Amino acid sequence: LKKAQTVDGRTANDDGSFLKITSPEQDAWSHEFLRARHDAILVGVGTLLRDDPLLTVRNMPNPSPNPYPIILDPHLKIPLTAKVVRPSTIIITAPGSDAEKRKIGRA
C-alpha cells in the first residue's frame, strides 16, 4: 500500500486540486518497486476524477508490463475520456450504476 499525504494528513489542496507531495526519488521508487512488481494498481474514483492518472510504469530503462488498473467506482462516475480507460482497466461498480456505461465496457 502506498499513500502520499502531508504531515497534517492532507492528500490534496484545500480546494481539492492536485497537491504534489512525493519527491522525484519517491516517484522513481514507486514505479520500480511497486508498479513494476505488482499485477494491479487500485484507486478510488475520487483519485481518478481529481488527478486523471495513467496508472502505468514509467521512467524505467526496462519497464515491465503495466499493472492492471482497478478503479473502485460504485456509481460509475468515471469519464470515458479518462487516461486510465483502456481494455485492461477493471472498474468495480455497484448494482444499479449507469447501465449504458456498463454496456460500453463490455463491448
C-alpha positions in Angstrom: 0.0 0.0 0.0 1.3 3.4 -0.9 -0.5 6.6 0.2 1.0 10.1 -0.1 -0.1 12.6 2.4 1.2 15.6 4.2 2.2 15.6 7.9 -1.2 17.1 8.8 -3.0 14.4 6.8 -3.8 16.3 3.6 -3.8 14.5 0.2 -4.9 17.4 -1.9 -5.1 21.2 -1.7 -8.0 22.8 0.3 -9.9 23.3 -2.9 -9.5 19.6 -3.9 -6.9 20.3 -6.6 -3.7 18.2 -7.1 -1.0 18.6 -4.4 2.4 17.3 -5.3 3.6 15.5 -2.1 6.2 13.0 -3.1 9.8 13.7 -4.3 11.2 12.6 -7.7 13.2 9.9 -5.8 10.0 8.6 -4.2 8.2 8.6 -7.6 11.0 6.6 -9.1 11.0 4.1 -6.2 7.2 3.7 -6.6 7.5 2.8 -10.3 10.4 0.4 -9.8 9.4 -1.3 -6.6 5.6 -1.1 -6.7 4.1 -0.6 -10.1 6.7 -2.7 -12.0 6.4 -5.6 -9.5 2.7 -5.9 -8.9 -0.1 -7.1 -11.1 -2.6 -4.3 -10.3 -3.0 -0.7 -9.0 -6.2 0.1 -7.1 -7.5 3.6 -6.8 -10.9 5.1 -5.9 -12.9 7.1 -8.4 -12.1 10.3 -6.3 -8.4 10.0 -7.1 -9.3 9.4 -10.8 -11.6 12.4 -11.0 -9.1 14.6 -9.2 -5.8 13.5 -10.8 -6.7 11.7 -14.1 -3.8 9.3 -13.6 -2.3 6.9 -16.2 -1.5 4.2 -13.6 1.3 2.8 -15.8 5.0 2.0 -15.3 7.1 4.9 -16.4 10.7 6.3 -16.3 12.4 2.9 -16.2 15.1 1.6 -18.6 13.5 -1.8 -19.0 9.8 -1.4 -17.9 7.8 -4.4 -17.1 4.2 -4.8 -18.4 1.8 -2.3 -17.0 -0.2 -3.4 -14.0 -4.0 -3.8 -14.4 -5.7 -0.5 -13.3 -8.5 -1.3 -10.9 -11.0 1.6 -10.2 -13.5 1.5 -7.3 -16.4 3.4 -8.7 -19.8 2.4 -7.1 -21.8 5.0 -9.2 -19.8 4.7 -12.4 -18.7 8.4 -12.4 -15.6 7.6 -14.4 -15.5 9.7 -17.6 -14.9 7.6 -20.7 -12.2 10.1 -21.7 -10.1 9.3 -18.6 -6.5 8.4 -19.3 -6.8 5.1 -17.5 -9.6 3.8 -19.7 -8.2 1.1 -21.8 -9.0 -2.6 -22.5 -7.2 -3.8 -19.4 -8.9 -1.4 -17.0 -11.1 -3.1 -14.3 -13.9 -1.0 -12.9 -15.7 -2.2 -9.8 -19.1 -0.7 -9.5 -22.3 -1.2 -7.6 -25.6 -2.8 -8.8 -27.8 -0.1 -10.3 -25.0 2.0 -11.7 -25.3 3.6 -15.2 -26.4 0.7 -17.4 -25.4 2.4 -20.6 -21.9 2.9 -19.4 -21.7 -0.7 -18.3 -22.7 -1.8 -21.8 -19.8 0.2 -23.3 -17.4 -1.5 -21.0 -18.5 -4.9 -22.3 -18.2 -4.0 -26.0 
